[in-house]
Amino acid sequence: MRIAHIDGRLAIKGEQGYYDVAEASGGRFGPDPQTAFDDWRAFSTWGRQFSASSSPVAPLQMGRGAHTGWGPAVPRPAQIFAVGLNYRDHIAESQLNVPDEPAVFTKFRTSLTGHESGVTLPEGLVDWEAELVAVIGRHCHRANRDTAWSYVAGLTIGQDLSERRLQLTGPAPQFSLGKSYPGFAPLGPEIVSTDEFTDPDDLELGCKLEGGEILQKSRTSEMVFDIPDLITRLSAVCPLLPGDLIFTGTPAGVGGARTPQKFLAPGDVLITWIEGIGTLRTPLLAP
């Protein structure tokens, strides 16, 4: 099952394209994308049974000649967790030691934006970080590793855009602020339910500049702390709520670790992909 946030409404992918969920379900489920997580079990049961061929409604008009505004796949999560230093090659390029515990911070939800949404670059040094994002589907507190995946509604693509000057301002680094300018959390375009993956712990991910070089390329199996481990450790402290997001970290290849350093500029278009999910396109704009 694949769902998206299109023109402010919840949509589901079918054989002929995307369908408006409120219309296709006869009003059983509302148009607000956030409400899909209020009762994810019921919604996902309906979604897996949804057949576009027998749907009484036509698919949404997409592409040329139609207005299509992609919103963040989850528009109003109660909590956004983000994890730093979670790929061994990124730890090595950062010249740091492998942590014994996940390095956790937050991104504020006003930084969320959607596929194809332009992000205005602030002053400073804006870096890219391609990330797999787990979406929580039901209340989770003190989970164990064996059941952790059962709390995940689906997976999506995220970018943890980071303004490095503010992020690294001391004496204590400002990770959350440096990573929470408007648009600094592109998310989407789809949430893909976990049953769609043969092995959700081993997916290729990466990013590149449109028409240019590949900036990052790795596999999620290279994480130090995988998704079950992160859910277990996070939920031991904080109850995880339906619709919460976990940005799971980025592999090597960030601009700040290069010699010479490289950062995003107005006119760049950042393309982020994850195997089995799709491609997230993010144009970068001048102030």
Backbone bond lengths (Angstrom), bond angles and torsions (degrees), N, CA, C in turn:
res aa  C-N    CA-C-N  psi(-1)  N-CA   C-N-CA  omega(-1)  CA-C   N-CA-C  phi
1 M - - - 1.457 - - 1.522 109.54 -
2 R 1.327 114.67 136.35 1.457 121.09 178.52 1.526 108.92 -128.22
3 I 1.335 115.82 127.59 1.456 120.17 178.20 1.523 109.09 -124.52
4 A 1.336 115.42 157.81 1.456 120.93 -177.31 1.517 109.65 -148.71
5 H 1.322 115.10 170.71 1.470 124.51 -179.88 1.528 105.89 -116.59
6 I 1.339 116.09 102.10 1.455 121.45 -173.21 1.518 109.86 -124.49
7 D 1.324 115.39 124.77 1.468 121.51 -179.56 1.529 111.66 51.07
8 G 1.335 115.36 40.88 1.453 120.85 175.05 1.508 115.16 80.00
9 R 1.333 118.27 5.61 1.462 120.95 -175.44 1.521 110.74 -129.53
10 L 1.324 114.73 156.10 1.457 121.79 178.03 1.522 109.42 -76.67
11 A 1.341 115.60 131.26 1.459 121.17 -179.62 1.521 109.57 -129.54
12 I 1.330 116.04 152.94 1.459 122.04 177.18 1.523 108.83 -123.15
13 K 1.318 116.55 141.66 1.468 121.25 -178.54 1.528 109.02 -80.95
14 G 1.327 115.21 131.46 1.456 121.56 177.18 1.511 110.54 -127.76
15 E 1.297 115.58 -168.74 1.460 120.92 -174.46 1.523 112.66 -65.23
16 Q 1.330 117.16 -32.96 1.460 121.03 -176.52 1.520 113.16 -106.64
17 G 1.329 117.26 8.47 1.463 119.78 -179.13 1.513 111.01 135.35
18 Y 1.318 115.89 -148.14 1.461 121.93 -179.32 1.525 109.98 -99.13
19 Y 1.348 114.48 144.87 1.456 121.36 179.70 1.521 109.39 -124.50
20 D 1.324 115.80 141.73 1.455 121.32 176.85 1.530 109.24 -68.69
21 V 1.334 117.14 121.43 1.463 121.01 -173.71 1.521 112.00 -65.07
22 A 1.331 117.91 -43.02 1.467 120.07 -178.23 1.525 110.56 -59.83
23 E 1.327 116.65 -41.50 1.459 120.20 179.56 1.531 111.41 -73.23
24 A 1.336 116.47 -44.69 1.464 120.01 -176.43 1.525 112.43 -66.68
25 S 1.340 116.63 -29.17 1.468 120.36 -179.54 1.523 112.31 -92.43
26 G 1.330 117.53 4.64 1.456 120.51 -178.51 1.506 113.14 64.22
27 G 1.323 116.81 29.38 1.457 121.53 178.60 1.517 114.10 86.73
28 R 1.319 117.66 1.14 1.475 119.29 178.74 1.523 110.36 -62.45
29 F 1.328 115.90 -38.36 1.457 121.09 176.93 1.523 108.94 -119.09
30 G 1.315 115.77 142.06 1.448 120.98 -174.43 1.515 113.46 -80.07
31 P 1.337 116.45 175.16 1.460 120.98 -177.13 1.526 114.20 -82.00
32 D 1.334 118.04 -15.78 1.456 121.37 -176.38 1.531 109.98 -73.18
33 P 1.342 118.61 118.66 1.467 119.81 -178.02 1.523 113.95 -57.19
34 Q 1.319 117.81 -29.94 1.456 120.02 -177.85 1.525 111.98 -67.10
35 T 1.336 116.95 -30.33 1.463 119.88 -174.38 1.524 113.03 -73.39
36 A 1.324 117.81 -10.68 1.471 119.21 175.65 1.515 111.51 -59.52
37 F 1.337 116.46 -25.82 1.463 120.34 -175.93 1.524 112.91 -92.37
38 D 1.333 117.68 -5.44 1.461 120.25 179.07 1.527 110.81 -63.94
39 D 1.322 116.63 -37.77 1.470 122.04 174.02 1.522 106.76 -140.47
40 W 1.316 115.26 73.37 1.457 120.48 -174.08 1.527 111.81 -60.99
41 R 1.316 117.06 -34.58 1.465 119.47 -179.00 1.521 110.65 -60.70
42 A 1.334 116.84 -47.26 1.469 120.10 179.66 1.526 110.69 -67.81
43 F 1.326 115.90 -42.42 1.462 118.58 -178.60 1.524 111.55 -64.43
44 S 1.326 116.95 -44.60 1.462 119.43 -177.47 1.528 111.54 -68.43
45 T 1.349 117.02 -32.74 1.465 119.58 175.56 1.519 110.07 -62.83
46 W 1.335 116.49 -46.42 1.468 119.70 176.72 1.522 110.99 -62.61
47 G 1.333 116.60 -44.56 1.457 121.14 -175.98 1.507 112.86 -61.61
48 R 1.324 117.35 -38.87 1.465 120.26 -179.93 1.525 111.41 -71.80
49 Q 1.324 115.93 -24.46 1.466 119.84 179.20 1.526 112.30 -90.42
50 F 1.332 116.11 -12.94 1.462 120.24 -177.78 1.521 110.59 -59.58
51 S 1.305 115.18 129.70 1.463 120.72 177.78 1.512 108.53 -121.87
52 A 1.324 115.91 112.50 1.454 119.73 -179.12 1.525 111.12 -61.70
53 S 1.333 117.45 -29.79 1.463 120.35 -177.21 1.525 112.25 -66.12
54 S 1.343 116.10 -26.79 1.462 119.12 179.06 1.526 111.87 -107.59
55 S 1.336 117.20 10.30 1.458 120.64 -178.30 1.525 110.21 -71.18
56 P 1.336 117.16 137.53 1.470 119.57 178.53 1.526 112.63 -78.50
57 V 1.336 118.53 -3.96 1.461 120.87 -177.71 1.522 110.02 -115.87
58 A 1.314 115.02 154.99 1.461 121.32 179.17 1.526 109.60 -83.57
59 P 1.339 116.71 155.28 1.461 118.72 176.72 1.520 111.45 -67.35
60 L 1.316 115.69 158.44 1.459 121.67 178.05 1.527 110.06 -65.47
61 Q 1.320 115.88 146.01 1.459 121.04 174.65 1.515 108.59 -79.45
62 M 1.314 116.25 121.30 1.455 121.19 -176.00 1.522 109.83 -122.24
63 G 1.336 115.31 158.15 1.458 120.57 170.72 1.510 113.24 83.07
64 R 1.324 115.75 -150.81 1.458 122.08 -172.57 1.526 111.04 -58.32
65 G 1.329 115.24 132.18 1.450 120.65 178.64 1.514 114.28 85.85
66 A 1.330 118.13 -4.89 1.468 121.77 179.27 1.523 108.86 -124.73
67 H 1.324 115.21 140.66 1.461 118.70 176.78 1.525 108.36 -78.56
68 T 1.313 116.08 120.23 1.464 120.09 178.39 1.514 108.68 -129.62
69 G 1.316 115.93 109.91 1.453 120.64 175.89 1.520 109.19 -110.15
70 W 1.315 116.52 116.75 1.454 121.39 179.76 1.528 108.93 -88.43
71 G 1.312 117.10 123.28 1.450 120.69 173.21 1.513 110.57 -94.67
72 P 1.343 116.94 169.44 1.466 118.81 174.89 1.520 109.54 -58.74
73 A 1.324 116.90 138.81 1.465 121.47 -173.52 1.529 111.88 -55.16
74 V 1.331 116.87 -34.46 1.468 122.65 171.58 1.527 105.63 -121.12
75 P 1.331 119.34 110.91 1.469 119.71 -170.98 1.518 115.83 -80.38
76 R 1.343 118.01 -30.80 1.463 119.77 -172.78 1.532 111.55 -138.96
77 P 1.315 118.07 60.95 1.475 118.70 178.16 1.522 110.49 -65.24
78 A 1.324 115.95 144.57 1.463 119.04 176.27 1.522 110.74 -68.25
79 Q 1.337 116.71 -34.87 1.462 121.07 -176.61 1.530 109.57 -140.34
80 I 1.322 115.44 139.34 1.460 121.35 172.80 1.521 106.89 -122.38
81 F 1.321 115.67 113.66 1.464 121.41 175.48 1.528 108.26 -98.84
82 A 1.310 116.23 143.33 1.460 120.92 175.83 1.524 108.26 -134.69
83 V 1.321 115.01 147.30 1.462 120.74 -173.91 1.526 109.06 -122.92
84 G 1.321 115.94 127.69 1.453 121.27 176.26 1.521 111.20 -99.75
85 L 1.320 115.45 160.26 1.474 121.60 173.90 1.523 111.72 52.21
86 N 1.341 115.49 55.14 1.464 118.98 -176.55 1.524 113.04 -115.92
87 Y 1.331 118.39 5.03 1.464 122.60 172.37 1.521 107.36 -124.36
88 R 1.318 115.09 133.79 1.467 118.92 -174.18 1.530 112.50 -61.60
89 D 1.340 117.32 -36.53 1.462 118.08 -179.64 1.531 111.79 -70.26
90 H 1.332 116.84 -32.26 1.470 119.82 175.95 1.524 110.78 -71.14
91 I 1.325 116.79 -37.57 1.466 120.23 175.70 1.526 109.94 -60.96
92 A 1.340 115.83 -42.05 1.467 120.20 -179.71 1.519 111.35 -65.09
93 E 1.342 117.99 -43.26 1.458 119.30 -179.47 1.531 111.51 -69.62
94 S 1.332 116.94 -21.72 1.466 121.56 176.31 1.522 112.26 -85.45
95 Q 1.346 115.44 -4.46 1.461 122.90 179.37 1.533 111.44 57.53
96 L 1.335 114.62 46.41 1.456 121.79 179.45 1.524 109.18 -126.40
97 N 1.318 115.98 169.08 1.459 121.78 178.94 1.527 110.52 -90.62
98 V 1.323 116.26 152.28 1.464 120.54 176.25 1.525 108.79 -62.96
99 P 1.340 118.09 125.40 1.463 119.88 -176.76 1.532 112.53 -74.06
100 D 1.324 115.35 152.21 1.466 120.28 175.19 1.524 111.38 -81.34
101 E 1.324 116.81 -24.28 1.457 123.05 178.42 1.531 108.29 -130.10
102 P 1.334 118.57 151.88 1.463 119.73 177.61 1.529 111.54 -59.66
103 A 1.324 115.72 140.59 1.471 121.64 174.50 1.529 107.26 -87.55
104 V 1.334 116.81 102.02 1.462 122.06 -170.18 1.530 110.59 -105.72
105 F 1.327 115.80 135.72 1.465 122.30 171.28 1.520 106.69 -141.21
106 T 1.311 118.10 -172.41 1.464 120.86 178.59 1.518 110.13 -128.55
107 K 1.319 114.83 155.38 1.454 121.66 165.45 1.522 106.04 -113.06
108 F 1.321 117.27 136.20 1.461 119.84 -178.10 1.523 109.74 -79.91
109 R 1.340 115.73 146.06 1.463 118.54 -168.19 1.527 113.32 -70.20
110 T 1.330 118.68 -14.98 1.459 119.50 173.78 1.523 111.86 -68.50
111 S 1.342 117.48 -8.68 1.471 120.40 176.90 1.524 112.15 -86.42
112 L 1.338 118.36 -6.90 1.461 120.95 -177.58 1.523 111.91 -70.63
113 T 1.310 115.69 141.55 1.459 122.35 172.61 1.518 107.98 -151.68
114 G 1.334 116.02 173.73 1.451 119.92 -172.81 1.518 114.70 -109.93
115 H 1.306 114.29 179.22 1.459 123.96 175.01 1.528 109.80 -56.74
116 E 1.318 116.68 137.41 1.464 124.00 177.94 1.527 113.50 70.13
117 S 1.320 117.59 5.15 1.470 120.27 179.37 1.518 109.95 -85.00
118 G 1.323 116.12 130.17 1.453 120.34 178.38 1.515 111.74 -71.80
119 V 1.311 116.55 141.25 1.467 122.61 178.54 1.526 107.76 -115.25
120 T 1.323 115.72 121.85 1.457 120.60 178.08 1.519 109.36 -79.32
121 L 1.312 115.89 124.66 1.462 120.57 -177.72 1.526 110.34 -79.09
122 P 1.333 118.01 128.03 1.463 120.63 173.34 1.524 109.70 -77.61
123 E 1.315 116.54 173.73 1.453 119.58 171.70 1.526 108.88 -63.77
124 G 1.323 116.33 146.54 1.459 119.51 178.09 1.512 111.43 124.49
125 L 1.314 115.25 -156.00 1.459 123.42 -174.08 1.522 108.04 -120.94
126 V 1.329 116.78 100.53 1.470 121.32 -173.82 1.523 109.63 -97.38
127 D 1.320 115.01 123.19 1.455 124.04 -175.11 1.529 109.69 -110.53
128 W 1.318 115.14 162.77 1.465 123.40 178.74 1.528 110.20 -105.16
129 E 1.334 116.79 151.81 1.459 121.93 173.17 1.528 108.18 -152.41
130 A 1.321 116.79 100.26 1.469 121.92 178.36 1.525 109.73 -70.94
131 E 1.336 117.16 132.96 1.464 119.53 -175.48 1.530 112.49 -144.65
132 L 1.317 115.69 142.34 1.454 122.61 165.47 1.525 107.99 -78.74
133 V 1.339 115.95 133.95 1.469 120.76 -178.78 1.526 108.86 -119.20
134 A 1.328 115.80 126.99 1.462 121.90 175.44 1.523 109.17 -94.10
135 V 1.324 116.30 135.28 1.463 122.85 178.16 1.521 108.45 -107.92
136 I 1.323 116.66 123.35 1.461 121.65 -178.05 1.533 110.06 -77.44
137 G 1.332 116.66 136.60 1.451 120.97 -175.99 1.515 115.83 -106.70
138 R 1.332 117.51 -15.46 1.466 119.60 177.78 1.522 109.50 -156.14
139 H 1.327 114.84 161.40 1.459 121.08 -177.23 1.523 110.06 -54.35
140 C 1.312 115.20 133.46 1.467 120.10 -174.35 1.523 108.91 -139.80
141 H 1.308 116.54 117.95 1.464 121.80 176.97 1.524 108.21 -139.28
142 R 1.320 115.30 124.97 1.458 122.65 179.12 1.527 111.62 59.47
143 A 1.319 115.27 49.17 1.458 120.49 176.68 1.517 110.48 -70.33
144 N 1.315 115.90 161.26 1.464 119.81 171.12 1.521 108.61 -114.44
145 R 1.306 115.48 163.53 1.458 120.51 -173.11 1.535 112.43 -60.03
146 D 1.309 117.32 -36.85 1.459 120.78 -175.93 1.528 112.60 -65.14
147 T 1.341 116.90 -28.48 1.471 120.07 -177.29 1.519 112.98 -108.41
148 A 1.324 117.87 0.17 1.467 120.81 -170.74 1.525 113.12 -58.13
149 W 1.336 117.87 -41.45 1.461 118.97 -177.73 1.528 111.97 -63.81
150 S 1.321 118.26 -24.59 1.465 120.24 -178.43 1.531 111.93 -67.46
151 Y 1.313 117.63 -15.41 1.464 121.31 179.00 1.535 112.31 -89.96
152 V 1.320 117.57 -4.08 1.461 121.15 -176.01 1.524 110.00 -94.40
153 A 1.335 116.42 122.17 1.465 120.68 176.57 1.520 110.58 -72.73
154 G 1.315 116.36 -41.85 1.451 120.33 -177.83 1.507 111.36 -178.03
155 L 1.319 115.03 -177.60 1.454 122.65 -177.84 1.518 109.43 -123.24
156 T 1.326 115.82 148.66 1.451 120.23 176.92 1.527 109.35 -145.69
157 I 1.331 115.43 179.30 1.463 122.37 -178.37 1.516 109.07 -100.40
158 G 1.326 116.29 138.45 1.453 120.81 175.32 1.517 111.37 -135.47
159 Q 1.323 115.52 155.60 1.457 122.39 168.35 1.526 107.04 -119.34
160 D 1.324 115.64 127.26 1.469 121.35 175.21 1.527 107.27 -97.43
161 L 1.345 116.25 72.50 1.461 119.85 178.98 1.523 109.53 -61.20
162 S 1.331 115.50 141.72 1.468 120.02 -169.37 1.524 110.26 -141.73
163 E 1.335 115.68 124.98 1.463 119.76 173.27 1.515 106.39 -91.24
164 R 1.327 117.41 108.31 1.458 121.94 -166.00 1.529 113.71 -69.86
165 R 1.312 119.20 -31.28 1.473 119.24 -178.47 1.518 110.65 -63.49
166 L 1.344 116.44 -51.16 1.465 119.49 179.30 1.523 110.68 -67.32
167 Q 1.331 116.94 -41.00 1.461 120.25 -178.63 1.525 111.64 -55.45
168 L 1.314 116.68 -40.22 1.464 120.81 -173.25 1.517 113.51 -99.93
169 T 1.342 117.33 10.68 1.459 120.50 176.52 1.531 110.07 -66.97
170 G 1.316 117.48 127.95 1.459 122.70 -176.37 1.503 113.24 -98.64
171 P 1.353 115.74 -176.92 1.462 125.50 9.16 1.531 114.22 -73.91
172 A 1.339 118.27 -25.52 1.467 120.81 175.09 1.525 108.08 -104.77
173 P 1.340 119.59 127.10 1.464 121.37 -178.85 1.527 111.98 -58.09
174 Q 1.329 116.28 149.24 1.462 123.12 -177.47 1.531 109.60 -105.96
175 F 1.342 116.04 61.00 1.455 119.23 -175.67 1.529 112.05 -57.68
176 S 1.315 118.19 -49.99 1.461 120.51 -174.07 1.522 111.46 -64.27
177 L 1.334 118.14 -43.51 1.464 120.13 179.80 1.517 111.59 -69.72
178 G 1.323 117.44 -42.46 1.453 120.63 -178.21 1.511 113.39 -66.25
179 K 1.343 117.38 -14.72 1.457 122.28 -177.57 1.529 112.05 -115.54
180 S 1.343 117.16 18.10 1.461 119.01 -173.74 1.523 114.60 -131.14
181 Y 1.331 117.87 21.78 1.462 118.88 170.12 1.529 108.91 -60.64
182 P 1.338 118.03 158.69 1.468 119.59 177.71 1.532 111.78 -54.19
183 G 1.321 115.32 128.96 1.452 121.24 178.92 1.512 114.98 84.97
184 F 1.330 118.42 1.85 1.465 120.90 -175.51 1.527 113.44 -80.30
185 A 1.345 116.87 7.11 1.469 120.10 174.01 1.525 109.97 -132.95
186 P 1.341 117.51 65.98 1.468 119.07 173.49 1.533 109.60 -59.20
187 L 1.341 115.93 137.90 1.463 120.23 -172.44 1.522 109.41 -145.62
188 G 1.330 117.11 126.77 1.457 120.18 175.69 1.522 111.68 134.47
189 P 1.318 119.72 -153.82 1.464 124.91 0.19 1.524 114.33 -76.43
190 E 1.347 117.51 -21.54 1.459 120.81 -177.02 1.518 111.00 -123.26
191 I 1.323 115.39 155.53 1.463 121.94 163.33 1.525 106.23 -100.25
192 V 1.321 116.59 127.78 1.460 121.99 -178.13 1.528 108.13 -110.75
193 S 1.314 116.86 123.52 1.469 120.77 -178.09 1.520 110.36 -64.06
194 T 1.319 115.95 150.66 1.463 120.90 -171.06 1.529 113.09 -64.40
195 D 1.333 118.24 -24.66 1.464 119.95 -179.52 1.528 112.85 -70.69
196 E 1.334 117.14 -8.51 1.465 121.28 179.04 1.533 112.30 -79.92
197 F 1.338 117.52 -11.92 1.458 121.00 -173.85 1.524 111.24 -105.52
198 T 1.334 115.87 136.38 1.462 120.06 172.99 1.520 110.07 -67.27
199 D 1.332 116.80 -44.96 1.464 122.24 177.91 1.527 108.43 -141.83
200 P 1.335 118.42 94.06 1.469 120.35 -177.65 1.526 113.79 -68.03
201 D 1.328 117.50 -8.80 1.465 120.70 177.70 1.528 112.76 -89.87
202 D 1.337 117.53 0.64 1.468 119.40 -176.81 1.522 109.55 -143.42
203 L 1.336 116.18 85.78 1.458 122.92 -178.13 1.527 109.54 -126.19
204 E 1.323 116.36 138.61 1.466 118.72 173.49 1.522 109.45 -72.19
205 L 1.335 116.21 139.66 1.461 120.97 174.38 1.513 109.28 -141.35
206 G 1.318 115.48 159.33 1.457 119.21 177.49 1.508 111.03 176.86
207 C 1.326 115.51 -178.73 1.456 120.73 175.36 1.520 109.36 -150.79
208 K 1.319 115.00 160.73 1.454 121.85 179.57 1.518 108.85 -153.29
209 L 1.320 116.24 166.47 1.446 121.30 170.63 1.525 108.02 -87.63
210 E 1.330 116.90 135.97 1.452 120.43 -179.29 1.525 109.77 -57.59
211 G 1.318 115.62 125.12 1.450 120.72 -178.63 1.513 114.12 76.27
212 G 1.327 116.90 7.93 1.461 120.04 -175.60 1.512 113.21 -133.89
213 E 1.308 114.02 -150.90 1.462 120.66 -170.44 1.527 113.21 -78.83
214 I 1.332 115.10 153.76 1.459 120.89 169.79 1.518 108.22 -75.52
215 L 1.316 116.29 128.04 1.464 122.19 -177.10 1.528 112.00 -94.93
216 Q 1.313 116.87 -39.20 1.456 122.42 -179.48 1.519 109.48 -140.83
217 K 1.335 117.33 145.38 1.455 122.13 174.19 1.522 108.00 -160.31
218 S 1.329 115.85 123.67 1.460 120.45 -178.42 1.523 108.54 -159.92
219 R 1.328 116.36 -165.49 1.453 122.43 175.98 1.522 108.60 -132.89
220 T 1.329 115.89 146.08 1.460 119.25 -177.66 1.526 112.14 -67.74
221 S 1.318 117.82 -15.13 1.467 120.48 175.39 1.532 111.88 -67.52
222 E 1.338 117.23 -10.82 1.460 121.56 177.93 1.528 113.00 -86.46
223 M 1.330 117.51 2.73 1.468 119.59 177.75 1.529 110.83 -63.97
224 V 1.321 116.30 145.11 1.464 121.31 171.59 1.526 109.13 -73.27
225 F 1.337 116.30 -46.01 1.462 122.73 178.27 1.530 107.02 -115.37
226 D 1.334 118.05 109.93 1.459 120.29 -178.46 1.524 110.28 -78.29
227 I 1.320 116.50 178.79 1.462 120.27 -174.64 1.533 112.46 -60.72
228 P 1.337 121.08 -46.71 1.465 118.58 176.14 1.527 113.18 -57.88
229 D 1.325 117.08 -38.14 1.467 120.59 179.08 1.526 110.31 -66.63
230 L 1.335 117.12 -43.44 1.466 120.02 179.60 1.524 111.42 -63.38
231 I 1.320 117.11 -43.90 1.467 119.68 179.67 1.521 110.58 -63.05
232 T 1.322 116.72 -41.75 1.464 120.56 179.10 1.524 110.81 -61.35
233 R 1.322 116.72 -46.72 1.461 120.54 -176.10 1.529 112.02 -72.72
234 L 1.327 117.36 -42.13 1.463 119.44 179.86 1.524 111.40 -66.95
235 S 1.330 116.98 -44.45 1.464 119.95 -176.41 1.521 112.66 -72.26
236 A 1.328 117.64 -13.68 1.465 120.09 173.62 1.516 111.01 -68.77
237 V 1.335 116.11 -21.66 1.470 121.43 -179.28 1.517 110.97 -110.13
238 C 1.339 116.47 -52.87 1.466 121.54 -174.72 1.526 109.96 -113.83
239 P 1.322 118.50 127.20 1.463 118.06 169.78 1.531 109.68 -58.78
240 L 1.324 116.83 131.89 1.457 121.72 176.23 1.521 108.38 -91.49
241 L 1.331 116.46 136.55 1.450 121.99 -171.69 1.530 110.61 -111.77
242 P 1.340 117.46 153.02 1.460 119.90 178.96 1.534 111.30 -54.51
243 G 1.329 115.39 128.88 1.456 120.78 -178.58 1.510 114.57 91.76
244 D 1.332 118.68 -6.73 1.466 120.54 175.82 1.528 110.34 -62.27
245 L 1.323 115.70 152.68 1.458 122.19 -179.47 1.520 110.54 -116.44
246 I 1.327 115.35 141.53 1.466 121.28 172.26 1.523 107.78 -124.13
247 F 1.341 116.55 106.86 1.460 122.17 170.97 1.533 106.08 -78.23
248 T 1.325 116.88 120.64 1.463 119.82 -164.72 1.526 115.19 -95.42
249 G 1.325 118.15 7.61 1.458 120.04 176.95 1.516 112.62 107.65
250 T 1.326 115.30 168.06 1.465 120.67 -174.62 1.526 111.04 -126.59
251 P 1.339 117.53 148.98 1.460 120.49 176.45 1.523 112.07 -82.24
252 A 1.324 116.04 -175.69 1.465 122.06 179.85 1.523 110.96 -63.77
253 G 1.333 114.48 160.33 1.452 120.81 175.54 1.509 114.85 114.07
254 V 1.348 118.12 5.72 1.455 119.78 179.30 1.523 110.06 -66.47
255 G 1.337 115.34 154.05 1.461 119.82 -174.73 1.503 114.75 -66.82
256 G 1.344 116.91 -34.74 1.453 120.44 -177.31 1.506 114.11 -68.62
257 A 1.345 117.50 -18.09 1.464 121.06 -179.10 1.527 112.04 -96.76
258 R 1.341 117.39 0.40 1.465 120.53 -178.12 1.526 111.34 -85.06
259 T 1.316 115.46 161.10 1.463 121.53 173.78 1.528 108.10 -127.38
260 P 1.353 118.99 109.17 1.462 125.76 -3.67 1.531 110.81 -73.96
261 Q 1.314 115.99 163.20 1.453 120.54 179.20 1.532 110.14 -64.69
262 K 1.317 115.56 152.93 1.465 122.17 -179.38 1.516 108.01 -137.35
263 F 1.336 116.69 135.13 1.461 120.26 -179.66 1.523 109.96 -134.81
264 L 1.321 115.87 167.66 1.454 121.60 -178.06 1.520 110.88 -73.65
265 A 1.343 115.38 149.15 1.460 121.66 -178.39 1.519 109.40 -134.39
266 P 1.352 117.04 155.05 1.465 119.39 175.88 1.530 110.94 -54.38
267 G 1.318 115.67 136.32 1.455 121.00 -177.10 1.520 113.31 98.51
268 D 1.331 117.55 -19.91 1.458 120.19 174.35 1.526 109.98 -67.66
269 V 1.320 116.09 149.44 1.464 121.95 170.73 1.525 106.90 -125.90
270 L 1.309 115.80 119.13 1.458 122.03 -176.31 1.525 109.30 -93.68
271 I 1.318 116.35 124.47 1.461 122.99 179.89 1.524 108.00 -110.16
272 T 1.326 116.93 119.94 1.466 122.00 -178.91 1.524 108.29 -118.62
273 W 1.329 116.86 132.90 1.459 119.56 -178.36 1.529 110.55 -131.18
274 I 1.325 114.46 152.03 1.463 121.87 170.24 1.518 107.74 -139.36
275 E 1.304 115.29 131.86 1.460 122.83 179.85 1.528 111.01 -53.70
276 G 1.327 115.60 129.91 1.452 120.67 177.28 1.512 114.60 83.06
277 I 1.328 117.41 -6.60 1.467 120.41 179.43 1.519 110.47 -113.00
278 G 1.332 117.21 -52.85 1.451 119.52 179.68 1.504 112.36 139.75
279 T 1.346 114.72 -147.20 1.458 121.51 -173.78 1.521 109.84 -133.78
280 L 1.303 116.02 134.65 1.459 124.33 178.09 1.530 107.54 -110.72
281 R 1.328 117.22 124.00 1.465 122.38 -176.18 1.523 109.41 -110.57
282 T 1.338 116.18 127.82 1.465 121.45 -175.04 1.527 110.40 -132.21
283 P 1.347 118.29 103.14 1.469 120.54 174.29 1.532 110.38 -76.27
284 L 1.341 116.09 140.24 1.464 122.10 178.79 1.523 109.23 -105.41
285 L 1.334 115.99 131.13 1.457 122.34 -171.05 1.520 111.53 -116.80
286 A 1.327 115.32 155.08 1.464 121.11 175.08 1.527 109.95 -73.92
287 P 1.338 117.08 151.31 1.480 119.65 177.49 1.519 111.94 -58.83
